[in-house]
Amino acid sequence: MMDTSFQAEIFEGGMVVYIYDIIIYSETWEDYVQYIDRVLSKCTPINMKISLKKCNFGQQELLTLGDKVSGLSLAIDQNILAVVLQKPVPKKIKEMQSFLGFVSYYRNHIRSFAHITISLYNLCSKDLVFEITKERRDAYERIKHELTNAPVLILPDFEPPFKLYICSL
């Protein structure tokens, strides 16, 4: 419903909808106020309620879905990360699958993610006995280390030409 109710605003830019969350963004304060007005004017006709306690206006950055998002950058929310990193090495396949699912969300922040985690993914195979070898423990600890030291991702400068190298394995 949210996607269809705000389809024009989403298409024109200045707004992102995820399930029941709305993120409004702009380059200028004037545009921001106009976007808010447009969104609020659509809420009444569709009987949408807004909880002001859950609203934040005029933020330079926000935490959403485990990410810290600003105008030009994307970083890992360290509060979310801290909870997972305190867990011990998984002892069951389901625990490893859960860990891999979590860290995979942040794979863009980790150079050579697939290479580092291959032994952990292989461990989840039905054909293998679940055994944490030194190689797998090292991979597990390395991923945790890489996450805690993950770079902030920023948009490139599109003015000068740049080359994009793609490796498809």
Rosetta blueprint (number, residue, H / E / L):
1 M L
2 M H
3 D H
4 T H
5 S H
6 F L
7 Q H
8 A H
9 E H
10 I H
11 F H
12 E H
13 G L
14 G L
15 M E
16 V E
17 V E
18 Y E
19 I L
20 Y L
21 D E
22 I E
23 I E
24 I E
25 Y L
26 S L
27 E L
28 T L
29 W H
30 E H
31 D H
32 Y H
33 V H
34 Q H
35 Y H
36 I H
37 D H
38 R H
39 V H
40 L H
41 S H
42 K H
43 C H
44 T L
45 P L
46 I L
47 N L
48 M L
49 K L
50 I L
51 S L
52 L H
53 K H
54 K H
55 C L
56 N L
57 F L
58 G L
59 Q L
60 Q L
61 E E
62 L E
63 L E
64 T E
65 L L
66 G L
67 D E
68 K E
69 V E
70 S E
71 G L
72 L L
73 S E
74 L E
75 A E
76 I E
77 D L
78 Q H
79 N H
80 I H
81 L H
82 A H
83 V H
84 V H
85 L H
86 Q L
87 K L
88 P L
89 V L
90 P L
91 K L
92 K L
93 I H
94 K H
95 E H
96 M H
97 Q H
98 S H
99 F H
100 L H
101 G H
102 F H
103 V H
104 S H
105 Y H
106 Y L
107 R H
108 N H
109 H H
110 I L
111 R L
112 S L
113 F H
114 A H
115 H H
116 I H
117 T H
118 I H
119 S H
120 L H
121 Y H
122 N H
123 L H
124 C L
125 S L
126 K L
127 D L
128 L L
129 V L
130 F L
131 E L
132 I L
133 T L
134 K H
135 E H
136 R H
137 R H
138 D H
139 A H
140 Y H
141 E H
142 R H
143 I H
144 K H
145 H H
146 E H
147 L H
148 T H
149 N L
150 A L
151 P L
152 V L
153 L E
154 I E
155 L L
156 P L
157 D L
158 F L
159 E L
160 P L
161 P L
162 F L
163 K L
164 L L
165 Y L
166 I L
167 C L
168 S L
169 L L
